[in-house]
Amino acid sequence: MDTFKTTIEVGGYYLINPLNPRCRKHRGRMCKVLEIIDSHHVRVKLLETKRTARVKVSDLTDFEDDIDI
């Protein structure tokens, strides 16, 4: 089993990319972490729509592209 490690910081920018291929909600969207709800979930602001969402911590990955915000 592969292990991925990403450090989550409030105010950081991440890509929503669930490990489970069946989970398609918010896949491929960029977001900003607003708050940590518990050890498994975070509240994020989606950059495309400016709406907030609750996602699993394990679904967030770093991305290397520089973005203009």
Residue pairs with C-beta under 8 A, 6 or more apart in sequence:
4 19
4 61
6 14
6 60
6 61
6 62
8 14
8 33
8 36
8 42
8 57
8 60
9 33
10 33
10 34
10 35
10 36
11 32
11 33
12 32
12 33
13 30
13 31
13 32
13 47
13 63
13 67
13 69
14 30
14 31
14 32
14 33
14 44
14 60
14 61
14 62
14 63
15 28
15 29
15 30
15 31
15 60
15 61
15 62
15 63
16 26
16 27
16 28
16 29
16 30
16 31
16 44
16 55
16 59
16 60
16 61
17 27
17 28
17 59
17 60
17 61
18 24
18 27
18 56
18 58
18 59
19 58
19 59
23 59
26 46
26 53
26 55
26 59
29 46
29 47
29 48
30 46
30 47
30 48
30 63
30 67
31 44
31 45
31 46
31 47
31 53
31 55
31 60
32 44
32 45
32 47
32 69
33 42
33 43
33 44
33 60
34 42
34 43
34 44
34 45
34 52
35 42
35 43
36 42
36 43
36 57
37 43
37 54
39 57
40 56
40 57
40 58
41 54
41 55
41 56
41 57
42 54
42 55
42 56
42 57
42 60
43 52
43 53
43 54
44 52
44 53
44 54
44 55
44 60
45 51
45 52
46 52
46 53
47 67
47 69
